[in-house]
Amino acid sequence: MKTFEEFIVPWVMNSEPYSAKHMDIAWENPEIIRMMSNENLVPPSKKVVEAITKASLQGNLYPGSGPELRKKLGEKAGLTGENVVLGNGSTDVINFVIATFVAPGDEVIIPDPTFSMYKSRVLINGGIPVIIPTHSEYTFDVQNMIKAITEKTKLIFLCSPNNPTGTLMREHHLIEILEQGVPVFYDEAYYELQDEVITRAGLIKRYPNLVVNRTFSKAYGLAGFRLGYVLCDERLANYFNRVKIPWNVSLPTIAAALAQLEDEADLEYKRKVVIEGRKYIQEEINKLPGIYAYPSQGNFVLIDAGILYKTALELRDLMVEKGIFIRPMSGAHIGKGFFRVTVGQMEENRKFIEAFSELVEEINKYKK
Ligand SMILES: Cc1ncc(COP(=O)(O)O)c(C=O)c1O
């Protein structure tokens, strides 16, 4: 008799799972400050909590496709509700967009470093990730991305501000890629947190191959409720609607998002917390000799602590001992001793700077 493993499709069998273990560890250790997953450390507003509580009274009923929410999101981007498809977080969006374009054996161009979810969902869907290293200062290598396009290329991933580097993409570079005609997934998960809020959603009318991703997990701070959305040509939206699972966004989540969108003051406050916090972290880190904080436009800062001669995993463990979770960065195109820290509220940022400065001192003392 065959084992059940022999029935599993090869691309699922051979793919590495995206590990969410760090999240479970964080939930088991609530006393350790969560600065590892680019969450917003400001809790949801009272208005959002009230809206969720009210919606939960109708929790016996299936949600719809969120037409009121889609209309508001579309109009905010100069489009309509027909240009919006909601996802259970933008991770769900990433998955249904890949499933729409990519068949087993098809190629998907992905820069590196970037959000690791793109590669793992491409693999799970049977696609072949074609990895293009960024330039040394972490801007995308547009020319090499274009050169990598073949008959088999079905999708290109871009992210601006890019996770984990915080880098922005120039409009003319995006246009150069869009001109190739291949579908482009342009991830604006952090766009509301830029010093100057820039979006490329306006290009959708000119380039129907552009798919813009957004999320409520970052600036709005609703990661636990899971809401992402895609802005795209309405014909494309119809195909995404075929692929996505119906009722993928819950009734309380739709209510939370509607309440959140009404509350502009709350977004302004959260933006201010992140913008001031990242400036503080960057400035303080760059005061430490030999350690470098990359400029960032997201709610995170990429830090090169290679000079400490510790691996990123060792640095993570040492910081956990000091009460803070950070995210070790490793991979083919990222240096040894790099990590990413999420910008929190000022109190958390100060604790991070204090703990990390202390660690640097301890390591340097030992080295002498
Ligand atoms: C670039 C990028 N896109 C999407 C996501 C996923 O967000 P969501 O919570 O909407 O699934 C993240 C999360 O860290 C991210 O960094």
Ligand as a Chemical Component Dictionary entry (heavy atoms), coordinates in Angstrom:
data_LIG
# 
_chem_comp.id                   LIG 
_chem_comp.type                 NON-POLYMER 
_chem_comp.pdbx_formal_charge   0 
_chem_comp.three_letter_code    LIG 
# 
loop_
_chem_comp_atom.comp_id 
_chem_comp_atom.atom_id 
_chem_comp_atom.alt_atom_id 
_chem_comp_atom.type_symbol 
_chem_comp_atom.charge 
_chem_comp_atom.model_Cartn_x 
_chem_comp_atom.model_Cartn_y 
_chem_comp_atom.model_Cartn_z 
_chem_comp_atom.pdbx_ordinal 
LIG C1 C1 C 0 5.774  43.501 2.668 1  
LIG C2 C2 C 0 4.725  42.773 3.429 2  
LIG N1 N1 N 0 3.605  42.419 2.797 3  
LIG C3 C3 C 0 2.634  41.763 3.436 4  
LIG C4 C4 C 0 2.776  41.423 4.782 5  
LIG C5 C5 C 0 1.703  40.600 5.407 6  
LIG O1 O1 O 0 0.799  41.347 6.055 7  
LIG P1 P1 P 0 -0.628 40.791 6.437 8  
LIG O2 O2 O 0 -0.682 40.866 7.919 9  
LIG O3 O3 O 0 -1.579 41.720 5.762 10 
LIG O4 O4 O 0 -0.771 39.383 5.956 11 
LIG C6 C6 C 0 3.915  41.779 5.477 12 
LIG C7 C7 C 0 4.058  41.410 6.882 13 
LIG O5 O5 O 0 5.054  41.553 7.540 14 
LIG C8 C8 C 0 4.925  42.468 4.782 15 
LIG O6 O6 O 0 6.059  42.812 5.371 16 
# 
loop_
_chem_comp_bond.comp_id 
_chem_comp_bond.atom_id_1 
_chem_comp_bond.atom_id_2 
_chem_comp_bond.value_order 
_chem_comp_bond.pdbx_ordinal 
LIG C1 C2 SING 1  
LIG C2 N1 SING 2  
LIG C2 C8 DOUB 3  
LIG N1 C3 DOUB 4  
LIG C3 C4 SING 5  
LIG C4 C5 SING 6  
LIG C4 C6 DOUB 7  
LIG C5 O1 SING 8  
LIG O1 P1 SING 9  
LIG P1 O2 DOUB 10 
LIG P1 O3 SING 11 
LIG P1 O4 SING 12 
LIG C6 C7 SING 13 
LIG C6 C8 SING 14 
LIG C7 O5 DOUB 15 
LIG C8 O6 SING 16 
# 
